Amino acid sequence: MERKACIRGGALSCSLGTEMDAVIGAVRDGCTPFEMVPLDLAGLPYGRPYYRLPFRDGRRDADVERFFYDVLFDTVARAVAGAGWTGRELEGAAFLFGSTSIDIPIYEAAYARSEENGIHFFVHASLGYGSIAHAAADRFGIGGPCTTFTTACTSSANAILYGAGLIETGVVNRVVAVGYDLYNATGFYGFESLRLMAPERYRPFDVDRDGIIMGEGCGVVLLERGDPANGGFIFRGGANRCDPFNVTTHEENGVIIAATMRQALADAGVPADEIDAVKAHATGSDLNDRTECAGMRTVFGDRLPPVTAVKPYVGHTVGASGAIELLLITESLRRGFLPATPGFEKEDPDLGVSPLKEPLPMKKATVMLNYFGFGGNCTSLIVSGGG
């Protein structure tokens, strides 16, 4: 069956800003605006780099819950306004929310103010996960299916994949797919406890890579039944599988990763040699990069298309990365280039994959976008368009 979901528009709030032309200009210029965040809550005498949202007006510290919803509502509003969707068109749309941390930033702040004991607090907090998606749907008068996806780093990629399926099967004509993760101590300190955080630079796939740099952000992708506008993108297909090898890693030979890519290609009806570029997940951690590159070599062999990784621009935004990284790629291609991978300098011979060091002129393209998360979750998406 021919896919009928196209990407009608989108909006971003990330470390590079909120205005799309400025964000993509910063990507073209190779900006990597992270800052050092101390680990003083754990009594550690050092910090780790982090990509913060560029808002300096004090709202975050004064009221985390209000700041959380301000960012979410503002990003959705800009996406909807850009697409020109009316209130009536939104009534039947689906709202799909992907996040790793969901409301953890809110209840961490509430916990810091609370005099309740920890058990009482966490029982109360656990009741709120679905409330974010419903609050946003109510805010914008969205009356269709409302679902929260929390599958680690694949969360919003799975929201997009599911949304395209809703359109393809005729359940809805429009989908608002959101990826959103805000800074929280649970995630930041948790990744440090696993010794996965890079101390200074983000260098995915480089022989000297030494870990992840996390970030926060919100990405909104609008899907609609029909053909894309001039220069827009159509959703060709995708796949999701689970690798049960380990909670935090995948099987080193990338067997399930390769199977996910192949299933996505089959779903899209696109042979591997018609893929013009690959957006890698590329966390920068040793084993994750190793497994992902093994999977790509299995699928593409000696005909690996240009590969890029965009986390060095905005950080690893975990559950938000599906929506944010899709928009960074498609909006860059709409402006005539495939982004480079800042920080990559020297190929690791064990990986056999060298991402772009400079932006590559490219317009119309069929792109594979890969996402691989904790819990073994693997998602690949295929989109075509641009120029």
VOGU-3710 file (C-alpha; in Angstrom, 3 decimals, decimal comma):
1> merkacirgg> 0,000/0,000/0,000  1,357/3,403/-0,936  2,164/5,637/2,020  0,055/8,744/2,205  1,548/10,496/5,243  3,620/13,542/4,488  5,531/15,824/6,854  3,427/18,991/6,749  5,674/21,030/9,078  7,299/21,228/12,457
11> alscslgtem> 8,942/23,345/15,106  11,888/23,073/17,480  13,024/24,299/20,855  16,625/23,215/21,307  20,039/24,503/22,357  20,399/26,233/18,969  17,198/28,248/19,477  13,611/28,162/18,267  13,570/29,954/14,916  14,084/27,351/12,178
21> davigavrdg> 16,211/29,405/9,774  18,541/30,403/12,636  18,728/26,815/13,928  19,619/25,394/10,507  22,068/28,253/9,935  23,795/27,276/13,170  23,913/23,660/11,976  25,495/24,766/8,705  28,066/26,770/10,709  28,877/23,809/12,975
31> ctpfemvpld> 27,733/25,370/16,265  27,899/23,100/19,327  26,644/25,302/22,218  26,981/23,103/25,291  27,870/24,330/28,783  29,319/22,684/31,872  26,799/21,576/34,502  28,114/20,706/37,980  27,439/17,351/39,618  27,325/18,917/43,062
41> laglpygrpy> 24,116/17,132/44,141  26,231/13,983/44,361  29,111/15,843/46,017  31,311/15,385/42,963  33,989/18,051/42,402  33,468/18,278/38,638  30,818/18,800/35,990  29,787/17,416/32,636  28,859/19,190/29,384  25,148/19,617/28,672
51> yrlpfrdgrr> 23,103/21,297/25,906  20,618/23,652/27,606  17,642/25,411/26,107  18,766/29,010/25,505  16,258/30,712/27,815  17,857/32,928/30,434  14,911/34,745/31,970  14,763/32,750/35,195  11,439/31,011/34,460  12,948/27,558/34,867
61> dadverffyd> 14,175/28,130/38,407  11,075/30,034/39,520  8,492/27,481/38,422  9,674/24,314/36,672  6,150/23,074/35,905  5,166/26,346/34,242  8,440/26,439/32,294  7,893/22,818/31,183  4,447/23,549/29,763  5,470/26,942/28,340
71> vlfdtvarav> 8,120/25,241/26,181  5,763/22,437/25,130  2,796/24,679/24,286  4,938/27,267/22,516  6,607/24,644/20,297  3,295/22,992/19,376  1,707/26,406/18,696  4,509/27,427/16,334  4,266/24,143/14,424  0,481/24,353/14,046
81> agagwtgrel> 0,607/28,013/13,016  3,305/27,287/10,447  1,206/24,549/8,871  -1,905/26,732/8,885  -4,054/24,036/10,483  -7,427/25,303/11,645  -9,183/24,467/14,887  -11,621/22,251/12,986  -8,746/20,352/11,365  -7,177/19,784/14,779
91> egaaflfgst> -10,403/18,367/16,225  -9,901/15,018/14,528  -6,106/14,890/14,787  -4,063/12,528/16,956  -1,679/13,810/19,622  1,291/11,483/20,191  3,807/12,383/22,906  7,264/10,763/23,099  9,537/11,257/26,085  12,021/9,377/28,225
101> sidipiyeaa> 11,673/11,474/31,372  8,017/12,539/30,880  7,176/14,534/34,049  10,316/13,709/36,053  11,579/17,349/35,845  8,300/18,528/37,388  8,167/16,098/40,248  11,888/16,483/40,997  11,229/20,185/41,578  8,104/19,420/43,613
111> yarseengih> 10,029/16,888/45,667  12,657/19,490/46,480  9,888/21,701/47,921  7,858/18,949/49,559  7,774/18,057/53,243  6,189/14,688/52,422  8,204/11,514/52,769  9,682/9,953/49,644  7,285/7,014/49,363  4,211/9,248/49,463
121> ffvhaslgyg> 5,702/11,592/46,928  6,585/8,968/44,324  3,196/7,255/44,613  1,606/10,607/43,867  3,975/11,407/40,997  3,440/8,072/39,250  -0,187/8,985/38,535  0,682/11,823/36,202  2,393/10,352/33,148  -0,495/10,538/30,687
131> siahaaadrf> -1,546/13,956/31,911  1,019/15,833/29,780  -0,299/14,559/26,466  -3,900/15,155/27,509  -3,088/18,671/28,757  -1,544/19,552/25,401  -4,379/17,951/23,435  -6,938/19,887/25,489  -4,991/23,115/25,040  -5,124/22,864/21,243
141> giggpcttft> -8,544/21,257/20,895  -7,111/17,982/19,566  -9,790/15,320/19,871  -8,349/12,204/18,231  -6,209/9,444/19,763  -3,924/10,716/22,544  -1,001/8,455/23,438  2,274/8,684/25,357  5,334/6,769/24,108  8,192/6,119/26,526
151> tactssanai> 10,593/3,715/24,837  13,830/5,485/25,799  15,728/7,077/22,885  13,209/5,807/20,326  10,170/7,389/22,036  9,297/10,145/19,577  10,577/8,164/16,573  8,007/5,542/17,531  5,374/8,280/17,911  6,091/9,361/14,316
161> lygaglietg> 6,054/5,761/13,070  2,757/5,076/14,848  1,273/8,350/13,619  2,097/7,511/10,009  0,343/4,182/10,567  -2,763/5,931/11,889  -2,893/7,994/8,706  -2,164/5,059/6,413  -4,959/2,987/7,927  -7,462/5,835/7,769
171> vvnrvvavgy> -7,863/6,352/11,516  -6,951/10,043/11,275  -5,905/12,546/8,617  -3,529/14,554/10,813  -1,046/13,805/13,587  0,821/16,035/16,017  3,892/13,991/17,030  5,968/15,466/19,855  9,370/14,589/21,296  10,183/16,319/24,558
181> dlynatgfyg> 12,754/15,807/27,288  13,725/18,502/29,768  16,801/18,462/32,009  16,361/16,314/35,103  18,812/15,138/37,717  17,637/11,536/37,501  18,792/11,256/33,896  21,898/13,434/34,160  23,263/11,728/37,257  22,077/8,341/36,078
191> feslrlmape> 24,111/8,519/32,876  27,113/9,697/34,885  26,726/6,719/37,244  26,940/4,446/34,192  30,133/6,271/33,142  28,605/7,109/29,777  29,156/10,888/29,793  31,938/12,540/27,785  34,044/14,951/29,856  34,694/17,647/27,230
201> ryrpfdvdrd> 33,785/16,994/23,597  31,181/15,130/21,554  32,918/12,808/19,066  30,537/10,114/17,742  32,183/7,385/15,661  35,655/8,937/16,225  38,472/6,627/17,307  38,858/8,804/20,431  35,126/8,998/21,276  34,543/8,925/25,001
211> giimgegcgv> 30,840/9,142/25,609  27,542/10,967/25,428  26,739/14,629/25,972  23,106/14,996/26,936  20,713/17,792/25,989  17,152/18,982/26,400  14,675/19,990/23,743  11,243/19,747/22,199  10,471/18,816/18,611  7,038/18,781/16,980
221> vllergdpan> 6,465/16,953/13,678  3,133/17,393/11,883  1,981/14,514/9,680  -0,883/14,818/7,245  -2,591/12,609/4,682  -1,697/13,640/1,148  1,220/14,700/-0,987  3,961/16,947/0,424  4,289/20,597/-0,520  7,077/21,624/-2,867
231> ggfifrggan> 10,348/20,760/-1,100  8,538/18,795/1,597  8,977/15,180/2,659  6,828/12,083/2,435  7,025/9,304/5,019  8,001/6,168/3,099  8,039/3,609/5,905  9,692/2,381/9,063  10,169/-0,435/11,516  10,539/-1,094/15,222
241> rcdpfnvtth> 12,114/-4,164/16,810  13,557/-5,074/20,198  16,985/-6,565/20,920  16,754/-8,568/24,193  20,545/-8,853/24,494  20,974/-6,376/27,375  19,109/-3,564/29,148  21,585/-0,844/28,128  23,341/-2,229/25,036  22,685/-4,161/21,849
251> eengviiaat> 24,281/-7,335/20,581  27,725/-6,274/19,335  27,349/-7,655/15,803  24,296/-5,470/15,305  22,056/-8,340/14,197  18,774/-6,835/15,426  19,858/-3,337/14,374  20,466/-4,610/10,837  17,157/-6,472/10,883  15,373/-3,255/11,881
261> mrqaladagv> 16,940/-1,319/9,002  16,049/-4,064/6,522  12,473/-4,239/7,771  12,155/-0,466/7,391  13,479/-0,646/3,819  11,010/-3,418/3,011  8,150/-1,478/4,578  9,086/1,576/2,517  9,592/-0,429/-0,667  13,036/1,137/-1,039
271> padeidavka> 16,142/-0,952/-1,917  19,242/-0,240/0,173  21,075/1,161/-2,854  18,413/3,878/-3,239  19,155/5,371/0,195  20,994/8,658/-0,400  22,011/9,286/3,222  21,842/7,804/6,719  21,188/9,802/9,863  22,945/7,665/12,469
281> hatgsdlndr> 21,889/7,458/16,107  25,604/7,780/17,023  25,547/8,291/20,783  29,334/8,469/21,022  29,538/5,630/23,553  31,955/2,876/22,603  29,646/-0,123/22,367  26,628/1,684/20,910  28,705/3,112/18,067  30,251/-0,298/17,519
291> tecagmrtvf> 26,899/-2,097/17,234  25,313/0,565/15,044  28,208/0,554/12,567  28,150/-3,257/12,445  24,467/-3,075/11,559  25,038/-0,493/8,815  27,874/-2,512/7,282  25,637/-5,598/7,255  22,819/-3,779/5,450  24,794/-1,621/3,012
301> gdrlppvtav> 28,026/-3,592/2,573  30,543/-1,688/0,455  27,871/0,763/-0,775  27,331/2,702/2,415  25,773/6,083/1,550  26,919/9,327/3,240  26,428/9,080/7,006  25,895/11,937/9,421  25,180/12,372/13,115  23,512/15,502/14,499
311> kpyvghtvga> 23,731/15,018/18,275  26,852/17,247/18,504  24,583/20,231/17,620  21,893/19,716/20,272  23,116/16,923/22,522  21,528/13,553/23,032  17,956/14,628/23,707  16,980/10,995/24,438  13,225/10,564/23,896  13,019/13,831/21,974
321> sgaielllit> 15,766/12,841/19,525  13,333/11,169/17,106  11,462/14,377/16,324  14,338/16,829/16,770  16,853/14,960/14,611  14,285/14,292/11,868  13,596/18,028/11,662  17,303/18,941/11,660  17,864/16,602/8,709  14,762/17,430/6,649
331> eslrrgflpa> 15,026/21,188/7,199  18,739/21,126/6,278  17,959/19,234/3,065  15,189/21,732/2,260  17,961/24,332/2,378  20,276/22,308/0,159  22,702/20,429/2,387  23,237/17,375/4,569  24,798/18,391/7,912  28,334/17,457/8,890
341> tpgfekedpd> 29,212/15,727/12,178  31,157/18,170/14,378  33,749/16,496/16,565  34,455/13,605/14,224  38,079/13,750/13,149  39,658/10,301/12,836  38,021/7,070/11,694  37,993/4,094/14,021  39,174/1,168/11,835  37,072/-1,189/13,955
351> lgvsplkepl> 33,921/0,720/12,995  34,663/1,233/9,305  32,253/4,194/9,108  33,289/7,826/8,633  30,535/10,425/9,035  30,706/13,692/7,115  33,320/16,214/8,259  31,836/19,004/6,141  28,256/19,786/5,031  27,428/17,917/1,838
361> pmkkatvmln> 25,421/19,751/-0,847  22,245/17,710/-1,262  18,644/18,536/-2,082  16,199/15,815/-3,014  17,038/12,684/-1,074  15,751/9,462/0,408  17,080/9,259/3,958  17,207/6,520/6,577  16,978/7,831/10,147  18,083/5,439/12,889
371> yfgfggncts> 17,360/5,419/16,631  18,539/2,771/19,123  17,770/2,988/22,823  17,995/1,402/26,235  15,834/-1,652/26,648  16,994/-2,848/23,225  14,471/-0,726/21,358  15,411/-0,140/17,685  13,592/2,119/15,211  14,393/3,066/11,611
381> livsggg> 12,420/5,588/9,551  12,605/6,275/5,791  11,609/9,654/4,317  11,961/11,159/0,827  11,847/14,743/-0,354  13,705/18,029/-0,076  15,120/20,523/-2,503
//
